[in-house]
Amino acid sequence: MDSNSNADDVFAALEKAFSEAVRDGVLPGAVLTATNGNGSFHFTKAFGNNGVNSTGDPLTTKSIMAIASMTKLLTSIAALQLVERQLVHLDQDISPLVPTLAAQEVLTGWDTTGRYITQKRKNVITLRYLLTHSSGAGYDMSNPALARVTMSHGREINVGATVNERFGYPLLFEPGTSWEYGTGIDWVGQLVEHLTGQDLESYMQEHIWGPLAIQRITFWPSRRIDMNTERMRMTVRDETSGRVVPLQRPFLAEGVSECFGGQGAYAAMEDFMKVLRSILADDGKLLTKDTTATMFQSQLGDASRESLRKHIKSCGLNAAFIGISDNSHAYDWGLGGMLAMDDELSGRKKGTLFWSGKPNLFWFIDRDSDLCGVFGTQVLPPGDKLVAEMIQLFEKCLYRVAQAEGQ
């Protein structure tokens, strides 16, 4: 069997599996796309509809999805551009640029009356720490201690129109001494705005989306009639039936009054892929070759790396995010996402940069295999096992075809 017929067979089986998953309510729909650096290999396919249970218009690669934490890659690139322009350095104290975050003390415990106790921060907060989730800035929606702090003020968890309002709570540890997935890149977004005098929407339009001819990424889809009418509806897994049903509550960045650099963007998967391919091809449109190389290098100190390892071993990250299919593997953090530190059975190579978005979206860039891909859907809760199985199938099929074609 030649490589073309082999690829046809693999993708036919993949399409059959996804069509059945949509039919059975495993997914409301999904958009898959993958390519290599020079574009000689390309796969893209959309399944299902932008509603639920076969309602709405058919999904396309232009359909708009809330990408949640996939926004972090875009904001990381923006910050690295400012490093290249020498407006900021990775290891400088950036406290003056994010004063609300800098004013936060470190949470140390609780007194006998149930009030939380903090102590003044000793270590500096750096851009590198914020980009790699080693600053101590966590999420109250995922950390019980921070949730308790938020509720002690009579506030709802993960609510607030601005970054300052929503994330102005204590640090979980001294910067650089541990690891906790959190709000660091939302604060990086504030830093970018402070240094450039532009909001993130304007900055990214000029320096990221524009250079790549991207038309369908924004923080404000409701202001874009062409995008708002093509948004995919958010769904949640019904525990009784096992099928996806419409989400009946606001999602993440809805109701905000400013750009949230860690979770606030909406995108068409074909346009998000343009960012991945630019980084994979190292085409210089976004970053220099030296900066791009740094994205794929280990960034964590020993203490933070050990903390990340413990998070993975405890399955905390596996339960909340897509991409870690086997917690026996070693991981670190690059500049933009998690970094695979050894080869994996899926075909993913050491040095692959990857991450996800809360509604079970997933992206990866594997420079050794010359392959990048993105999976888009809108399903909660994060880390849904049924969606994870479909993403793993997508990734394995891509590597099987790429290896057969000598990619």
Summary of the structure (lengths in Angstrom):
residues: 407
radius of gyration: 20.5
end to end distance: 17.3
largest distance: 72.1
contacts: 1397
relative contact order: 0.17
helix: 38%
strand: 17%
